[in-house]
Amino acid sequence: MAEHKHGSMDTKVQEETFNGFISWTVKISLLSIGILVFMALVNS
């Protein structure tokens, strides 16, 4: 079995995936809030 050295794993791909996920989550959240505000202004 290979020896594992703590902290030696390359996590660049996982970090890019996580950053992409967070970016899309923020964009979708802001879009949803914008749509809700627009709907509230139009229906009042």
VOMI-720254 format. One record per atom (N, C-alpha, C, O): residue number from 1; atom name; z, x, y. Coordinates in Angstrom, 2 decimals. Atoms other than C-alpha are relative to their C-alpha. Layout:
N
- resi; name; w; u; v
- NUM; CA; Z; X; Y
...
END
This chain:
44
- resi; name; w; u; v
- 1; N; 0.00; 0.84; -1.17
- 1; CA; 0.00; 0.00; 0.00
- 1; C; 0.00; 0.89; 1.25
- 1; O; 0.69; 1.91; 1.29
- 2; N; 0.11; -0.80; -1.22
- 2; CA; -0.87; 1.32; 3.46
- 2; C; 1.27; -0.10; 0.83
- 2; O; 1.93; -1.14; 0.87
- 3; N; -1.15; -0.02; -0.90
- 3; CA; 1.86; 2.32; 5.85
- 3; C; -0.36; -0.69; 1.31
- 3; O; -1.46; -0.50; 1.84
- 4; N; 0.22; 0.71; -1.27
- 4; CA; 2.18; 0.13; 8.93
- 4; C; 0.81; 0.69; 1.08
- 4; O; 2.02; 0.89; 0.93
- 5; N; -0.70; -0.59; -1.14
- 5; CA; 3.04; 1.76; 12.24
- 5; C; 0.14; -1.08; 1.06
- 5; O; -0.86; -1.62; 1.55
- 6; N; -0.28; 1.06; -0.96
- 6; CA; 4.68; -0.71; 14.61
- 6; C; -0.66; 0.30; 1.35
- 6; O; -0.50; 1.38; 1.90
- 7; N; 0.65; -0.14; -1.31
- 7; CA; 2.62; -1.24; 17.78
- 7; C; -1.35; 0.67; -0.05
- 7; O; -1.90; 1.01; 1.00
- 8; N; 1.27; -0.70; 0.09
- 8; CA; -0.57; 0.35; 16.45
- 8; C; -1.20; -0.94; -0.16
- 8; O; -2.34; -0.48; -0.15
- 9; N; 1.10; 0.94; 0.21
- 9; CA; -2.63; -2.82; 15.95
- 9; C; -0.74; -0.26; 1.31
- 9; O; -0.13; -0.41; 2.37
- 10; N; 0.82; 0.30; -1.17
- 10; CA; -5.52; -3.42; 18.34
- 10; C; -0.03; -1.52; 0.20
- 10; O; -0.55; -2.24; -0.65
- 11; N; -0.10; 1.44; -0.25
- 11; CA; -4.89; -6.84; 19.89
- 11; C; -0.94; -0.46; 1.11
- 11; O; -0.74; -1.54; 1.68
- 12; N; 0.90; 0.34; -1.11
- 12; CA; -7.74; -6.84; 22.43
- 12; C; -0.71; -1.34; -0.24
- 12; O; -0.81; -2.16; 0.67
- 13; N; 0.72; 1.24; 0.30
- 13; CA; -9.66; -9.65; 20.68
- 13; C; 0.93; -1.20; 0.12
- 13; O; 0.54; -2.23; 0.68
- 14; N; -0.95; 1.11; -0.09
- 14; CA; -6.56; -11.84; 20.37
- 14; C; 0.37; -0.29; 1.44
- 14; O; 0.50; -1.45; 1.83
- 15; N; -0.35; 0.19; -1.42
- 15; CA; -5.66; -11.26; 24.03
- 15; C; -1.14; -0.67; 0.76
- 15; O; -0.89; -1.53; 1.60
- 16; N; 1.14; 0.63; -0.66
- 16; CA; -9.19; -12.18; 25.16
- 16; C; -0.12; -1.46; -0.39
- 16; O; -0.43; -2.31; 0.45
- 17; N; 0.04; 1.39; 0.47
- 17; CA; -9.11; -15.33; 23.03
- 17; C; 1.09; -0.83; 0.69
- 17; O; 0.83; -1.95; 1.14
- 18; N; -1.11; 0.70; -0.66
- 18; CA; -5.70; -16.32; 24.45
- 18; C; -0.30; -0.23; 1.47
- 18; O; -0.07; -1.32; 1.99
- 19; N; 0.33; 0.14; -1.42
- 19; CA; -6.84; -15.66; 28.03
- 19; C; -1.10; -1.04; 0.21
- 19; O; -1.05; -1.79; 1.18
- 20; N; 1.04; 1.02; -0.08
- 20; CA; -9.95; -17.77; 27.43
- 20; C; 0.57; -1.40; -0.19
- 20; O; 0.20; -2.33; 0.51
- 21; N; -0.64; 1.29; 0.26
- 21; CA; -7.83; -20.59; 26.01
- 21; C; 0.79; -0.47; 1.22
- 21; O; 0.70; -1.63; 1.61
- 22; N; -0.79; 0.35; -1.19
- 22; CA; -5.47; -20.51; 29.00
- 22; C; -0.91; -0.37; 1.16
- 22; O; -0.64; -1.32; 1.89
- 23; N; 0.94; 0.28; -1.08
- 23; CA; -8.40; -20.41; 31.41
- 23; C; -0.61; -1.39; -0.14
- 23; O; -0.65; -2.15; 0.83
- 24; N; 0.59; 1.34; 0.22
- 24; CA; -10.07; -23.48; 29.86
- 24; C; 1.05; -1.09; 0.15
- 24; O; 0.75; -2.16; 0.68
- 25; N; -1.06; 0.99; -0.12
- 25; CA; -6.74; -25.31; 29.68
- 25; C; 0.30; -0.30; 1.47
- 25; O; 0.47; -1.46; 1.85
- 26; N; -0.26; 0.19; -1.43
- 26; CA; -6.11; -24.76; 33.40
- 26; C; -1.16; -0.75; 0.65
- 26; O; -0.93; -1.67; 1.44
- 27; N; 1.17; 0.67; -0.58
- 27; CA; -9.68; -25.82; 34.31
- 27; C; -0.04; -1.48; -0.37
- 27; O; -0.29; -2.32; 0.49
- 28; N; 0.02; 1.40; 0.45
- 28; CA; -9.50; -29.01; 32.23
- 28; C; 1.14; -0.79; 0.64
- 28; O; 0.96; -1.95; 1.00
- 29; N; -1.14; 0.67; -0.63
- 29; CA; -6.05; -29.85; 33.62
- 29; C; -0.29; -0.32; 1.46
- 29; O; -0.04; -1.44; 1.92
- 30; N; 0.33; 0.23; -1.40
- 30; CA; -7.21; -29.43; 37.21
- 30; C; -1.08; -1.07; 0.16
- 30; O; -1.01; -1.89; 1.07
- 31; N; 1.06; 1.01; -0.05
- 31; CA; -10.33; -31.49; 36.54
- 31; C; 0.58; -1.39; -0.27
- 31; O; 0.23; -2.35; 0.41
- 32; N; -0.63; 1.28; 0.32
- 32; CA; -8.23; -34.26; 34.97
- 32; C; 0.83; -0.52; 1.17
- 32; O; 0.76; -1.71; 1.51
- 33; N; -0.80; 0.40; -1.16
- 33; CA; -5.82; -34.30; 37.92
- 33; C; -0.90; -0.43; 1.14
- 33; O; -0.62; -1.42; 1.82
- 34; N; 0.96; 0.37; -1.06
- 34; CA; -8.76; -34.36; 40.34
- 34; C; -0.62; -1.36; -0.24
- 34; O; -0.76; -2.15; 0.69
- 35; N; 0.57; 1.31; 0.32
- 35; CA; -10.31; -37.31; 38.53
- 35; C; 1.02; -1.10; 0.22
- 35; O; 0.68; -2.16; 0.75
- 36; N; -1.04; 1.02; -0.20
- 36; CA; -7.00; -39.20; 38.55
- 36; C; 0.26; -0.26; 1.48
- 36; O; 0.45; -1.41; 1.88
- 37; N; -0.20; 0.17; -1.44
- 37; CA; -6.53; -38.58; 42.29
- 37; C; -1.18; -0.76; 0.59
- 37; O; -0.99; -1.66; 1.42
- 38; N; 1.19; 0.71; -0.49
- 38; CA; -10.11; -39.71; 42.96
- 38; C; 0.06; -1.49; -0.37
- 38; O; -0.22; -2.36; 0.45
- 39; N; -0.09; 1.40; 0.44
- 39; CA; -9.58; -42.87; 40.90
- 39; C; 1.07; -0.75; 0.80
- 39; O; 0.88; -1.92; 1.14
- 40; N; -1.07; 0.65; -0.76
- 40; CA; -6.33; -43.61; 42.77
- 40; C; -0.46; -0.30; 1.41
- 40; O; -0.13; -1.35; 1.96
- 41; N; 0.47; 0.22; -1.37
- 41; CA; -8.02; -43.22; 46.16
- 41; C; -1.06; -1.09; 0.06
- 41; O; -1.10; -1.86; 1.01
- 42; N; 1.09; 1.00; -0.01
- 42; CA; -11.02; -45.36; 45.23
- 42; C; 0.55; -1.39; -0.29
- 42; O; 0.06; -2.36; 0.28
- 43; N; -0.51; 1.32; 0.40
- 43; CA; -8.98; -48.19; 43.69
- 43; C; 1.05; -0.56; 0.96
- 43; O; 1.50; -1.69; 0.76
- 44; N; -1.06; 0.52; -0.87
- 44; CA; -6.47; -48.54; 46.52
- 44; C; -0.54; -0.78; 1.16
- 44; O; 0.23; -1.29; 1.98
END
